[in-house]
Amino acid sequence: MAKQVDYKAVGLRIKTLRLKNNIYQTELAKNIGVSQTHMSNIESGRAGLTLENLVKMTNIFNCGIDEIVFGEEKAKKETAATSLENFTMQDIVQALQMLKTIKG
């Protein structure tokens, strides 16, 4: 069965990672290329994020996509770029489907 995405939980995980890394919301917004208002909406679960912005966040936070989307930390932390190299086409299709669901 496919995992369901909890948008508010995703936003809360992003906010938690941001605070853990001592990054202001405006700084994170600028680094991923969105407005501070949009970043606030992402963190509150009122807005989704693109795959590109999700990857940017995983690089900033040095975590995996699963940690942000589902709260599952990987034992070995890899940057998103390294993780994406190992994805199969099926993995990419599933990730895109999840992101379409997140984006709404």
C-alpha positions in Angstrom: 0.0 0.0 0.0 1.3 3.5 -0.9 2.3 5.8 1.9 0.1 8.8 2.4 1.7 12.2 2.7 0.7 14.4 5.7 1.4 17.9 4.5 1.3 19.5 8.0 3.8 16.9 9.2 6.1 17.5 6.2 6.0 21.3 7.0 6.7 20.6 10.6 9.7 18.4 9.8 11.1 21.1 7.5 10.6 23.7 10.2 12.3 21.4 12.8 15.2 20.8 10.5 15.5 24.5 9.8 15.6 25.4 13.5 18.0 22.5 14.2 20.4 24.0 11.6 20.0 27.5 13.0 18.6 28.8 9.7 16.1 31.7 9.6 12.9 31.1 7.5 13.8 34.0 5.2 17.3 32.6 4.7 15.9 29.1 3.7 13.4 30.7 1.4 16.1 32.7 -0.3 18.4 29.6 -0.6 15.7 27.5 -2.3 14.3 30.4 -4.4 10.8 31.0 -2.9 9.3 33.9 -1.0 9.3 34.0 2.8 5.5 33.8 2.6 5.6 30.7 0.5 8.1 29.2 2.9 5.8 29.9 5.8 3.0 28.2 3.8 5.1 25.2 3.2 6.0 24.9 6.9 2.4 25.2 7.9 1.3 22.6 5.4 -0.8 25.1 3.3 1.5 24.8 0.3 3.5 22.0 -1.4 7.0 22.1 -2.7 8.6 21.1 -6.0 11.0 18.2 -6.4 13.7 20.7 -7.1 13.1 22.6 -3.9 12.8 19.3 -1.9 16.2 18.3 -3.3 17.7 21.7 -2.4 16.4 21.3 1.2 17.9 17.8 1.5 21.3 19.3 0.5 20.9 22.2 2.9 19.9 20.0 5.8 22.1 17.0 4.8 19.3 14.6 5.0 17.3 12.2 2.8 14.0 12.9 1.0 12.3 10.3 3.2 13.3 12.2 6.3 11.4 15.3 5.1 8.5 13.5 3.4 7.9 10.6 5.9 10.1 11.4 8.9 12.3 8.4 8.2 16.1 9.0 8.7 18.4 6.9 6.7 21.3 5.3 8.7 23.8 6.6 6.1 23.1 10.3 5.4 23.8 11.1 1.8 23.3 14.3 -0.1 20.2 14.3 -2.4 22.4 14.4 -5.5 24.1 11.2 -4.5 20.8 9.6 -3.5 19.2 10.6 -6.8 22.0 8.9 -8.8 20.9 5.6 -7.2 17.2 5.9 -8.0 15.5 3.6 -10.5 13.0 5.0 -13.0 10.2 3.5 -10.8 11.6 5.3 -7.7 11.6 8.6 -9.7 8.0 8.0 -10.9 6.9 7.3 -7.3 8.6 10.4 -6.0 6.9 12.5 -8.7 3.6 11.1 -7.8 4.1 11.9 -4.1 5.2 15.4 -5.0 2.1 15.9 -7.2 0.0 14.9 -4.2 1.9 17.3 -1.9 1.6 20.1 -4.4 -2.1 19.5 -4.7 
